[in-house]
Structures are given as C-alpha cells and as structure tokens.
Amino acid sequence: MTRMPALSLAAVPGRRRATLELAGEIERRGFAGIYCPSTVANVTLCAALAQATNEIHFGTSIAPIYARTVLDYAQTVSFIHEVSGGRFRFGIGVSHGPSLKRMGVSAGKPLSDTRNFVADLKAVQRVGEMPPIILATMRRKMIALAGEIGDGMVFANASRSFMASSLAALPDDKRNNKEFYIGNMIPTCISDDVEAAKAVNRRTLTSYAQLPNYRNYWKESGYEEEMAGVEAAMAAGEPEKVAEHLSDRWLADNTLFGSVAQVRDGLEAWFDAGIRTPILVPSSANGNQLVAFEEMFAAFS
C-alpha cells in the first residue's frame, strides 16, 4: 500500500477560492495532510481550511513567532483547533532574515525566544484548548527543544542522508512515539525530463542557499564544498552563480525530482529515514502551481 505524503499549499492573491477548492480535492484524493508555508497569510488559510475540509489534518509550516502577539496567536489557533475538531497543527518558528525584514521586526535568540513563546502561549487564559505545537527545526539544539516542549517538529529542505543524525537529538520517548509529529517540507518536481526537474528545484532552493542558517546546516550535513562555492559566489557579488554550486548529489539528498517512479521511490526513502509526514512542495517544469498539483494528483492516483 502506498504511503501518502502531505502537500504544501499556499493561497496566492487572485487564486484564493481556487486554493480552497484545491484543498478539498487534496482531501478527497487521500493525501496525509495540508501544510501552509509562511509566505502568504497561512494562519488565515488554515482558518478557512477548518471549514473547507472535513477530515484531513492541516497546519502552518510555519508561522513566524514574531509576526503577531502571543495573545492574538492564542485566540486564533485555539479557534481553528476547536472548529476543525482537533485537525489543526500549529507549526511555529523564528523564520529568516529576509522574512523578518519584510515584517519590520528583529529576531532575538532562537532557542530562548521559541521557549518563551511556547510557555507564554500555553499560559494565556480563557481562550480554549491549544492545538499541538510543532517547532521548526534544523540543527540539534532546536530538535532537542522540540522534544522537550513541543508536540512535534518540522524540517524544511532537510538532507535525507543526515536525518538519522538529526533524529538522534530527540529523547528516546519522543523519537519512538508515533504521536510525536516529524515532518519535512520537500521541494518536488515531477517530470520525465529529469534535467528540467533538477533545474526547477535548483531555482527553488537558490534563495535558501543564500541564508547563513541553511548553509550552516548543509555544511554539517556533509556539503561543505557546495556551501563554500555558494559563499564564494556571494562574496564576489555574483548571486546568479549560486545555483552552479548546488551539486546533483546535494539536490538528490534535499529534494525529489524526476519521473513518477523516481519521486515515489524517493518518498519511500524519506519515510524510511524517519520522516513520518513528508510534505511535498509541488513545482512544475511545465507550468504554475495548479499544473504542479495536477502532476502530483496523477502521480498518486
């Protein structure tokens, strides 16, 4: 029996009603969940998903902790949790420099800020029951914190070959507890033209490779040479050359691409690596997001 992935879904302006219709189709087709990235009003989208779907689990992946007050988040996510019948997971994280700049906020210390946010959220009174809280994780200290104070953790663009080392940072009781959520957002492009699919995923991850926290993670994961090349391109003022340093080996370890069979085999490898909820982030070599979802539906029909 095929183990179904979850899918990443964003409601871009002009396609918001279509996005909710798409969510219903994702549910009807038996996917494992819908997770909404922080780029486009994801908490609002989740509030709509509570009404637009009936059984599928969904959540934020992730909501930046600096974007709203704790009280506002507490009131909102408790509402979504209640009206969805407990299907909502509140994924949180500190986000990244460019996103924080757009929000006009400054980050503090990720570990202590996350710990304090979760404690403050749980301490808010008279708002109702809180949903499961999922921490955005990359490196070992945040993974350990997720095991201590969270109900799960979610990676984005993680390296599959490094996953065993990452999961070793979890306490045994959480690593062996199937109710503890372990997810990963995986850029995915389905195409028989493998080179075209690779090119799409390289474009997707080029901006991430320019973020220092991601480069530090990938260096630790065994990609020192690739990240050194990225840093050299940036130092030379040539960001357009960053993608040239993202090797095929690195790409295959962090994304899924190629034929339906290749993507499905890669998905199984992610399950086997310990990711309980792989979240495929669809892109297409042949069109926009809606085309990418049609390709995803065909692959898992």
URSUL-V123934 format. One record per residue. N is the residue number from 1. PSI is psi in whole degrees, 0 to 359 (* if undefined). NEAR is the number of other ideal C-beta (glycine too) atoms within 12 Angstrom. Layout:
BEGIN
n:N psi:PSI near:NEAR
n:N psi:PSI near:NEAR
END
This chain:
BEGIN
n:1 psi:134 near:5
n:2 psi:129 near:18
n:3 psi:119 near:21
n:4 psi:141 near:28
n:5 psi:169 near:38
n:6 psi:168 near:45
n:7 psi:148 near:44
n:8 psi:137 near:48
n:9 psi:130 near:48
n:10 psi:143 near:36
n:11 psi:94 near:31
n:12 psi:151 near:21
n:13 psi:137 near:12
n:14 psi:346 near:12
n:15 psi:25 near:20
n:16 psi:317 near:21
n:17 psi:319 near:16
n:18 psi:327 near:21
n:19 psi:319 near:34
n:20 psi:323 near:27
n:21 psi:321 near:21
n:22 psi:322 near:36
n:23 psi:320 near:40
n:24 psi:323 near:24
n:25 psi:320 near:26
n:26 psi:317 near:38
n:27 psi:313 near:27
n:28 psi:328 near:17
n:29 psi:0 near:25
n:30 psi:21 near:20
n:31 psi:158 near:38
n:32 psi:345 near:32
n:33 psi:171 near:40
n:34 psi:124 near:49
n:35 psi:134 near:47
n:36 psi:120 near:43
n:37 psi:166 near:39
n:38 psi:356 near:38
n:39 psi:325 near:30
n:40 psi:88 near:24
n:41 psi:55 near:24
n:42 psi:329 near:41
n:43 psi:320 near:38
n:44 psi:317 near:26
n:45 psi:318 near:38
n:46 psi:324 near:47
n:47 psi:321 near:31
n:48 psi:323 near:29
n:49 psi:330 near:41
n:50 psi:330 near:34
n:51 psi:329 near:21
n:52 psi:347 near:31
n:53 psi:169 near:33
n:54 psi:327 near:17
n:55 psi:333 near:22
n:56 psi:144 near:33
n:57 psi:149 near:39
n:58 psi:166 near:49
n:59 psi:178 near:48
n:60 psi:141 near:50
n:61 psi:71 near:50
n:62 psi:171 near:45
n:63 psi:126 near:45
n:64 psi:132 near:35
n:65 psi:342 near:40
n:66 psi:357 near:31
n:67 psi:334 near:30
n:68 psi:166 near:26
n:69 psi:157 near:16
n:70 psi:318 near:26
n:71 psi:316 near:18
n:72 psi:314 near:19
n:73 psi:314 near:34
n:74 psi:314 near:32
n:75 psi:319 near:23
n:76 psi:311 near:33
n:77 psi:331 near:41
n:78 psi:321 near:29
n:79 psi:310 near:25
n:80 psi:318 near:39
n:81 psi:315 near:34
n:82 psi:311 near:20
n:83 psi:341 near:24
n:84 psi:357 near:31
n:85 psi:31 near:18
n:86 psi:19 near:22
n:87 psi:353 near:29
n:88 psi:137 near:44
n:89 psi:129 near:45
n:90 psi:96 near:48
n:91 psi:129 near:50
n:92 psi:159 near:49
n:93 psi:173 near:42
n:94 psi:353 near:35
n:95 psi:202 near:34
n:96 psi:164 near:30
n:97 psi:306 near:21
n:98 psi:322 near:19
n:99 psi:318 near:29
n:100 psi:322 near:24
n:101 psi:318 near:14
n:102 psi:326 near:16
n:103 psi:347 near:21
n:104 psi:32 near:10
n:105 psi:163 near:19
n:106 psi:138 near:13
n:107 psi:151 near:25
n:108 psi:224 near:16
n:109 psi:120 near:15
n:110 psi:314 near:28
n:111 psi:309 near:27
n:112 psi:323 near:18
n:113 psi:320 near:27
n:114 psi:315 near:38
n:115 psi:314 near:27
n:116 psi:321 near:22
n:117 psi:313 near:39
n:118 psi:317 near:32
n:119 psi:316 near:21
n:120 psi:322 near:23
n:121 psi:315 near:35
n:122 psi:338 near:25
n:123 psi:348 near:15
n:124 psi:131 near:23
n:125 psi:156 near:13
n:126 psi:34 near:10
n:127 psi:351 near:23
n:128 psi:185 near:18
n:129 psi:142 near:22
n:130 psi:148 near:33
n:131 psi:170 near:40
n:132 psi:138 near:36
n:133 psi:121 near:42
n:134 psi:127 near:43
n:135 psi:134 near:46
n:136 psi:129 near:45
n:137 psi:150 near:45
n:138 psi:300 near:41
n:139 psi:175 near:29
n:140 psi:322 near:23
n:141 psi:320 near:23
n:142 psi:325 near:35
n:143 psi:315 near:37
n:144 psi:322 near:25
n:145 psi:321 near:35
n:146 psi:319 near:42
n:147 psi:333 near:30
n:148 psi:314 near:25
n:149 psi:352 near:29
n:150 psi:173 near:41
n:151 psi:5 near:31
n:152 psi:183 near:40
n:153 psi:155 near:47
n:154 psi:131 near:47
n:155 psi:167 near:44
n:156 psi:125 near:38
n:157 psi:37 near:43
n:158 psi:162 near:41
n:159 psi:121 near:36
n:160 psi:322 near:34
n:161 psi:341 near:21
n:162 psi:0 near:30
n:163 psi:322 near:34
n:164 psi:319 near:18
n:165 psi:319 near:21
n:166 psi:313 near:33
n:167 psi:340 near:30
n:168 psi:343 near:17
n:169 psi:349 near:28
n:170 psi:144 near:32
n:171 psi:150 near:19
n:172 psi:321 near:12
n:173 psi:330 near:12
n:174 psi:320 near:30
n:175 psi:328 near:25
n:176 psi:1 near:15
n:177 psi:112 near:17
n:178 psi:344 near:13
n:179 psi:346 near:15
n:180 psi:119 near:31
n:181 psi:129 near:39
n:182 psi:108 near:39
n:183 psi:167 near:47
n:184 psi:130 near:47
n:185 psi:121 near:46
n:186 psi:112 near:46
n:187 psi:131 near:40
n:188 psi:130 near:45
n:189 psi:117 near:43
n:190 psi:119 near:41
n:191 psi:141 near:32
n:192 psi:342 near:19
n:193 psi:89 near:18
n:194 psi:320 near:23
n:195 psi:321 near:17
n:196 psi:320 near:21
n:197 psi:319 near:36
n:198 psi:316 near:32
n:199 psi:321 near:25
n:200 psi:312 near:35
n:201 psi:326 near:42
n:202 psi:317 near:34
n:203 psi:319 near:25
n:204 psi:319 near:34
n:205 psi:355 near:41
n:206 psi:318 near:27
n:207 psi:325 near:23
n:208 psi:323 near:35
n:209 psi:342 near:39
n:210 psi:359 near:28
n:211 psi:129 near:27
n:212 psi:324 near:19
n:213 psi:324 near:30
n:214 psi:318 near:35
n:215 psi:320 near:33
n:216 psi:320 near:19
n:217 psi:314 near:34
n:218 psi:330 near:39
n:219 psi:314 near:25
n:220 psi:330 near:23
n:221 psi:355 near:30
n:222 psi:16 near:20
n:223 psi:48 near:33
n:224 psi:319 near:19
n:225 psi:315 near:17
n:226 psi:315 near:32
n:227 psi:328 near:32
n:228 psi:321 near:19
n:229 psi:319 near:26
n:230 psi:315 near:37
n:231 psi:325 near:27
n:232 psi:319 near:19
n:233 psi:319 near:24
n:234 psi:319 near:23
n:235 psi:329 near:14
n:236 psi:1 near:14
n:237 psi:33 near:10
n:238 psi:62 near:17
n:239 psi:338 near:19
n:240 psi:346 near:14
n:241 psi:0 near:21
n:242 psi:315 near:31
n:243 psi:333 near:29
n:244 psi:339 near:20
n:245 psi:1 near:33
n:246 psi:95 near:38
n:247 psi:161 near:25
n:248 psi:321 near:23
n:249 psi:315 near:20
n:250 psi:316 near:37
n:251 psi:318 near:38
n:252 psi:337 near:29
n:253 psi:340 near:32
n:254 psi:347 near:42
n:255 psi:173 near:43
n:256 psi:136 near:45
n:257 psi:159 near:42
n:258 psi:203 near:31
n:259 psi:168 near:22
n:260 psi:315 near:25
n:261 psi:319 near:15
n:262 psi:318 near:25
n:263 psi:319 near:38
n:264 psi:321 near:27
n:265 psi:319 near:20
n:266 psi:322 near:35
n:267 psi:315 near:38
n:268 psi:323 near:21
n:269 psi:325 near:23
n:270 psi:317 near:37
n:271 psi:313 near:26
n:272 psi:334 near:16
n:273 psi:353 near:26
n:274 psi:2 near:31
n:275 psi:113 near:38
n:276 psi:331 near:33
n:277 psi:85 near:42
n:278 psi:131 near:44
n:279 psi:104 near:47
n:280 psi:132 near:44
n:281 psi:100 near:41
n:282 psi:133 near:47
n:283 psi:161 near:37
n:284 psi:145 near:31
n:285 psi:358 near:29
n:286 psi:6 near:20
n:287 psi:200 near:17
n:288 psi:194 near:19
n:289 psi:321 near:29
n:290 psi:323 near:24
n:291 psi:318 near:21
n:292 psi:321 near:34
n:293 psi:324 near:35
n:294 psi:319 near:22
n:295 psi:323 near:33
n:296 psi:317 near:39
n:297 psi:319 near:24
n:298 psi:323 near:19
n:299 psi:331 near:34
n:300 psi:32 near:29
n:301 psi:* near:16
END
